[in-house]
Amino acid sequence: MDLKLQVKIFRSFELLEMFNINLKEPYVKSLGDKLYELRLKDHRGIYRIIYFIHVDQQFVMLHSFMKKTDKTPKNELKLAQDRMVEVQTNG
């Protein structure tokens, strides 16, 4: 991962921290079932970081991937859902 993308990711985390649940599109989109995606783009493609809001407004990043289709692939969503259940179950 190149430095420019790392900076964009860090900046997105800062925005999420600053605006909390009030951060909306184009930065964040709800995926339903308590999941959200942080949306990033650079010259090589579109990236998504799927997260959920855990106890005390704590954001838990579950999965990230490079997006290659218009819709979020079901396998990427399933992986994030499984990880969310694991976090909720095991703390």
C-alpha positions in Angstrom: 0.0 0.0 0.0 1.5 3.3 -1.0 1.9 6.3 1.3 -0.8 8.4 -0.4 -3.4 5.7 0.3 -2.2 5.3 3.8 -2.6 9.1 4.4 -6.2 8.9 2.9 -7.1 6.1 5.2 -5.7 7.9 8.2 -7.5 11.1 7.2 -10.8 9.1 6.9 -10.2 7.7 10.4 -9.7 11.2 11.7 -13.0 12.3 10.1 -14.8 9.4 11.6 -13.4 10.2 15.0 -14.3 13.9 14.6 -17.8 13.6 13.2 -18.6 10.2 14.8 -21.9 8.7 13.6 -22.8 12.0 11.9 -20.2 11.4 9.1 -22.3 10.5 6.0 -21.8 10.0 2.3 -19.6 10.4 0.4 -17.3 9.2 3.2 -19.6 6.6 4.9 -22.5 4.5 3.7 -24.7 2.2 5.8 -24.7 -1.4 4.6 -27.5 -2.4 7.0 -27.4 -4.9 9.8 -25.3 -2.5 11.9 -22.5 -2.4 9.3 -21.0 0.6 7.6 -18.4 1.1 4.9 -15.8 3.8 4.9 -15.3 4.8 1.3 -11.9 5.7 -0.2 -10.7 6.2 -3.8 -7.3 6.8 -5.4 -5.8 6.6 -8.8 -5.6 2.8 -8.7 -9.1 2.1 -7.5 -11.9 2.2 -5.0 -11.4 0.8 -1.5 -13.8 0.0 1.3 -13.3 -0.6 5.0 -16.3 -2.2 6.7 -16.8 -1.5 10.4 -19.5 -1.4 13.1 -20.1 0.6 16.2 -19.5 -1.4 19.3 -19.8 -0.5 23.0 -19.5 3.2 24.0 -19.3 4.5 20.4 -16.2 2.5 19.7 -15.6 1.8 16.0 -14.4 -1.7 15.1 -12.8 -2.1 11.7 -13.7 -5.6 10.4 -12.5 -5.9 6.9 -11.0 -3.9 4.0 -10.8 -4.6 0.3 -10.4 -3.1 -3.1 -13.8 -2.8 -4.8 -14.1 -4.1 -8.3 -17.8 -4.1 -8.9 -20.7 -1.6 -8.3 -22.2 -3.6 -5.4 -20.3 -4.8 -2.3 -19.5 -8.5 -3.0 -21.5 -10.8 -0.8 -18.4 -12.7 0.3 -16.8 -9.5 1.6 -20.0 -8.6 3.4 -20.3 -12.1 4.9 -16.7 -12.0 6.2 -17.4 -8.7 7.9 -20.7 -10.0 9.4 -18.9 -13.1 10.7 -16.2 -10.9 12.3 -18.8 -8.6 13.9 -20.5 -11.6 15.5 -17.2 -12.8 16.8 -16.4 -9.4 18.3 -19.8 -9.2 19.9 -19.6 -12.7 21.3 -16.1 -12.6 22.6 -15.8 -9.0 23.5 
